[in-house]
């Protein structure tokens, strides 16, 4: 009888420990931040802000899931709060997988406007909202 109770206790311990591990791992895999650096040699407009030079694009899946601003664009190559140029809530759209970071632009009246970006190795692209009001955008000072 003692060995039967010991067997049941061990079985319960193994069941509880193995069922908790995958759920923690799955939660960690669903929350991620993608980052990519892009250099614009010609001026490109992003929601009214002109980008020229090197910028870091960061997309936060957790913020997107909460409905918050999920895209952050920094001047330079580091995520420094003082270097934040703009943040906004993007709209995800399914595309063909790309090898490297890709931006899609639209040219009109001599101006190039960034409309969409996609991280390398991903099939999810991110549409830039048409208006700042709809996007919950925050534009930082470039001083």
C-alpha positions as CSV (number, residue, x, y, z in Angstrom):
1,X,0.0,0.0,0.0
2,X,2.8,2.4,0.8
3,X,4.5,1.8,-2.5
4,X,1.2,2.4,-4.3
5,X,0.7,5.8,-2.5
6,X,4.3,6.7,-3.3
7,X,3.7,5.9,-6.9
8,X,0.6,8.1,-7.0
9,X,2.5,11.0,-5.3
10,X,5.4,10.7,-7.8
11,X,2.9,10.5,-10.7
12,X,1.2,13.7,-9.5
13,X,4.5,15.5,-9.1
14,X,5.7,14.6,-12.6
15,X,2.3,15.6,-14.1
16,X,2.3,19.0,-12.4
17,X,5.9,19.9,-13.1
18,X,5.7,18.9,-16.8
19,X,2.4,20.8,-17.5
20,X,3.7,24.1,-16.1
21,X,6.9,24.3,-18.1
22,X,5.3,24.5,-21.6
23,X,2.9,27.2,-20.6
24,X,5.7,29.4,-19.3
25,X,7.8,28.8,-22.4
26,X,4.8,29.6,-24.7
27,X,4.1,32.8,-22.9
28,X,7.8,33.9,-23.3
29,X,7.7,33.1,-27.0
30,X,4.6,35.1,-27.8
31,X,6.0,38.4,-26.3
32,X,8.9,39.7,-28.4
33,X,10.4,42.9,-29.7
34,X,11.8,43.1,-33.3
35,X,14.5,45.6,-34.1
36,X,16.2,46.7,-37.3
37,X,18.3,49.6,-38.4
38,X,17.6,51.5,-41.6
39,X,19.6,54.2,-43.3
40,X,17.8,56.7,-45.4
41,X,20.1,58.5,-47.9
42,X,17.2,60.6,-49.2
43,X,14.5,62.3,-47.1
44,X,11.5,60.0,-46.3
45,X,8.3,61.2,-44.5
46,X,6.9,59.1,-41.7
47,X,3.6,60.5,-40.4
48,X,4.8,64.1,-40.9
49,X,8.3,63.6,-39.6
50,X,11.2,63.7,-42.1
51,X,13.7,60.9,-41.7
52,X,17.2,61.1,-43.2
53,X,20.2,59.2,-41.8
54,X,20.3,56.1,-39.6
55,X,17.2,55.0,-37.6
56,X,16.3,52.1,-35.3
57,X,12.8,50.6,-35.8
58,X,11.4,48.7,-32.8
59,X,8.2,46.8,-32.8
60,X,6.8,45.5,-29.5
61,X,4.2,42.7,-29.8
62,X,3.1,43.0,-26.2
63,X,2.2,46.7,-26.7
64,X,0.4,45.8,-29.9
65,X,-1.7,43.2,-28.1
66,X,-2.7,45.8,-25.5
67,X,-3.7,48.3,-28.2
68,X,-0.9,50.7,-27.3
69,X,1.7,52.3,-29.5
70,X,3.8,49.3,-30.6
71,X,6.2,50.9,-33.1
72,X,9.0,53.1,-32.0
73,X,11.5,54.9,-34.3
74,X,14.8,56.2,-32.8
75,X,17.4,58.4,-34.4
76,X,20.6,56.3,-34.4
77,X,21.1,52.7,-33.5
78,X,20.2,52.5,-29.9
79,X,16.9,52.5,-28.0
80,X,17.5,55.7,-26.1
81,X,14.4,57.6,-24.9
82,X,15.8,61.0,-25.8
83,X,16.4,59.8,-29.3
84,X,12.8,58.7,-29.9
85,X,11.5,60.4,-33.1
86,X,8.0,58.9,-33.3
87,X,5.9,56.1,-31.9
88,X,2.5,54.8,-33.2
89,X,0.1,51.9,-33.2
90,X,0.6,50.0,-36.5
91,X,-1.7,47.6,-38.3
92,X,-0.4,44.1,-39.0
93,X,-0.9,42.6,-42.5
94,X,0.2,39.3,-43.9
95,X,2.9,39.4,-46.7
96,X,5.4,37.1,-48.3
97,X,8.4,36.5,-46.1
98,X,11.4,38.8,-46.7
99,X,15.0,38.1,-46.2
100,X,16.0,41.5,-44.6
101,X,14.3,44.5,-43.1
102,X,12.1,46.1,-45.8
103,X,10.3,49.4,-46.0
104,X,7.7,50.1,-48.6
105,X,7.2,53.7,-49.7
106,X,4.9,55.8,-51.9
107,X,6.1,58.8,-53.9
108,X,3.8,61.7,-54.6
109,X,4.6,65.3,-55.6
110,X,8.3,64.7,-55.2
111,X,8.0,63.5,-51.6
112,X,8.6,59.9,-50.5
113,X,6.4,58.6,-47.7
114,X,7.0,55.5,-45.7
115,X,3.8,53.4,-45.7
116,X,4.9,50.0,-44.4
117,X,7.8,48.1,-42.9
118,X,8.6,44.4,-42.4
119,X,11.3,42.7,-40.4
120,X,13.6,40.1,-42.1
121,X,12.4,36.5,-41.8
122,X,8.8,37.5,-41.0
123,X,5.6,37.2,-43.0
124,X,4.0,40.0,-40.9
125,X,4.3,43.5,-42.3
126,X,3.3,46.6,-40.4
127,X,1.2,49.4,-42.0
128,X,1.8,52.9,-40.9
129,X,-1.5,54.7,-40.1
130,X,-2.7,57.4,-42.4
131,X,-3.5,60.0,-39.7
132,X,-1.8,60.7,-36.4
133,X,-5.2,60.8,-34.6
134,X,-6.1,57.3,-35.7
135,X,-2.5,56.0,-34.9
136,X,-2.2,57.3,-31.3
137,X,1.1,58.7,-32.5
138,X,3.6,60.6,-30.4
139,X,6.0,62.8,-32.2
140,X,9.1,63.7,-30.3
141,X,11.1,66.9,-30.8
142,X,14.2,66.5,-32.9
143,X,16.2,69.1,-31.0
